[in-house]
Amino acid sequence: MHRLARSCSRRARARLCGALLAATALAGVAQTAEPARGGLQVSSTLERIAPKVADDRGAALDVAAATVASGADELVLSVEFTNTSKQVVDAVRITSPVPADVRYVADSASGPGSEALFSVDQGRTFGRPDELTIVGADGVARAAEAAEYTHVRFVLDAPLDAGALGIARFRAVPR
């Protein structure tokens, strides 16, 4: 994986590349359940999984540095969180928006010791995939699709010890 920022050259600032860089900044607003408790530092990164191609001698080349993200690329949004306090932090929930120019890849959320919940209403409510519905233009409710998720929330199963670090991530593809 390579940081997407490195793959955006000055002359190749395609709309998607700019949008994904903006999404990286947006993803940095991930929150905890109780920000007032303090002690939880959160940061996010958006990275592109670079395809490998072989040159005429059969050597693998990393094409990520010379290209802009395309619809075929897969991205990984990682949220790193650290308990910087000297106390255990309980009931930790890390919420990350799915950037508008990408769509969540089904079954890709992972975070050791956590459960992933999803939102289809801009983060107002969360649930498991089988609990989420969308009301169509015809007024009929239907099961939500993974591409319609607007936020991913990671709920830690146990308290986060002082000084402990965690990482949660999910994959996405450009719209």
C-alpha positions in Angstrom: 0.0 0.0 0.0 1.1 3.5 -0.7 -0.2 6.7 0.8 -2.5 8.2 -1.8 -0.9 11.6 -1.4 2.3 10.3 -3.0 0.4 9.1 -6.1 -1.0 12.6 -6.9 1.5 14.5 -9.1 1.2 18.2 -9.6 0.1 17.8 -13.2 -2.2 14.9 -12.6 -4.7 16.3 -10.1 -7.7 14.5 -11.3 -11.0 15.2 -9.6 -11.0 11.8 -7.9 -7.5 12.2 -6.6 -8.4 15.5 -5.1 -11.6 14.2 -3.6 -9.8 11.2 -2.0 -7.2 13.5 -0.5 -10.1 15.7 0.9 -11.7 12.5 2.2 -8.5 11.7 4.1 -8.9 15.0 6.0 -12.5 14.3 6.6 -11.8 10.8 7.9 -9.7 12.5 10.6 -12.9 13.5 12.4 -13.4 10.0 13.8 -14.8 10.3 17.3 -15.0 8.4 20.6 -18.1 7.8 22.6 -17.1 10.3 25.3 -14.7 12.9 24.0 -15.0 14.8 27.3 -13.2 11.9 29.0 -10.1 12.8 27.1 -7.1 10.7 26.6 -8.0 9.1 23.2 -6.0 10.3 20.3 -7.4 9.4 16.8 -5.9 9.7 13.4 -7.0 8.4 10.0 -5.2 7.5 6.7 -6.5 6.7 3.3 -4.2 4.5 1.3 -4.4 2.9 -2.2 -3.6 -0.7 -2.8 -1.2 -0.5 -5.7 -1.3 -3.2 -8.4 1.9 -4.8 -9.3 2.9 -5.2 -13.0 5.9 -6.9 -14.5 8.3 -5.1 -16.8 9.9 -6.7 -19.9 12.5 -8.5 -17.6 9.8 -9.9 -15.4 10.5 -7.6 -12.4 7.5 -6.4 -10.5 6.9 -2.7 -10.7 4.9 -0.6 -8.4 2.7 1.6 -10.5 1.1 3.6 -7.7 3.6 6.4 -7.6 3.0 7.3 -11.3 -0.7 7.0 -11.5 -3.9 8.6 -10.2 -6.5 6.5 -8.4 -8.9 4.9 -10.9 -12.2 3.1 -10.5 -10.3 -0.2 -10.5 -8.2 0.7 -7.5 -9.0 -0.4 -4.0 -8.5 1.9 -1.0 -8.0 1.2 2.7 -9.2 3.7 5.3 -7.3 3.0 8.6 -8.2 4.6 11.9 -5.5 4.5 14.5 -6.4 5.3 18.1 -4.3 5.5 21.2 -5.2 5.9 24.9 -2.8 8.7 25.9 -4.2 8.9 29.4 -2.9 7.1 32.5 -6.4 5.5 33.0 -8.4 2.8 31.3 -10.9 4.2 28.8 -14.2 2.3 28.8 -17.0 2.1 26.1 -14.8 3.2 23.2 -16.6 3.8 19.9 -14.6 5.0 16.9 -16.8 6.4 14.1 -15.5 7.1 10.6 -17.4 8.5 7.7 -17.2 6.7 4.4 -15.9 9.5 2.1 -18.5 10.6 -0.4 -16.5 9.7 -3.5 -16.0 6.1 -2.5 -18.2 3.2 -1.5 -17.6 0.7 1.3 -16.6 -2.8 0.2 -18.9 -5.4 1.8 -17.5 -7.4 4.7 -14.2 -5.5 4.8 -14.4 -3.7 8.2 -11.9 -5.2 10.7 -10.6 -4.2 14.1 -9.3 -6.7 16.5 -11.5 -6.8 19.6 -14.2 -4.8 18.1 -17.6 -5.1 16.4 -18.3 -3.1 13.2 -21.6 -1.3 12.9 -22.8 0.7 10.0 -25.0 3.7 9.2 -27.0 4.6 6.1 -28.3 7.9 7.5 -25.2 10.1 7.9 -24.3 8.6 11.3 -27.6 9.2 13.1 -28.2 5.5 13.7 -26.1 2.4 13.5 -26.7 -1.3 13.1 -25.5 -4.6 11.8 -25.8 -5.1 8.0 -29.0 -7.3 8.3 -30.6 -4.5 10.4 -30.2 -1.7 8.0 -33.0 -0.6 5.6 -33.5 2.2 3.0 -36.8 3.5 2.0 -36.9 3.7 -1.8 -38.6 6.4 -3.9 -41.7 4.2 -4.0 -41.9 4.4 -0.2 -41.1 0.7 0.2 -38.3 -0.3 2.6 -35.6 -2.6 1.4 -32.4 -4.0 2.8 -29.5 -1.5 2.5 -26.5 -2.4 0.3 -22.9 -2.0 1.5 -22.3 0.7 -1.1 -25.0 2.8 0.7 -23.2 2.9 4.0 -22.3 6.5 5.1 -20.4 5.7 8.3 -18.6 2.8 9.9 -18.4 2.5 13.7 -16.1 0.2 15.6 -17.2 -0.6 19.1 -14.5 -2.1 21.3 -15.4 -5.2 23.2 -13.2 -4.4 26.2 -11.8 -1.2 27.8 -8.7 0.3 26.3 -5.7 0.2 28.7 -3.6 3.2 29.4 -1.1 3.6 26.6 -2.8 1.0 24.4 -3.0 1.4 20.6 -5.6 0.0 18.3 -6.2 0.1 14.5 -9.4 -0.5 12.7 -9.9 -0.4 8.9 -12.2 -0.9 6.0 -11.8 -1.1 2.3 -13.5 1.1 -0.3 -13.5 1.7 -4.0 -14.0 4.9 -6.0 -17.6 5.6 -7.1 
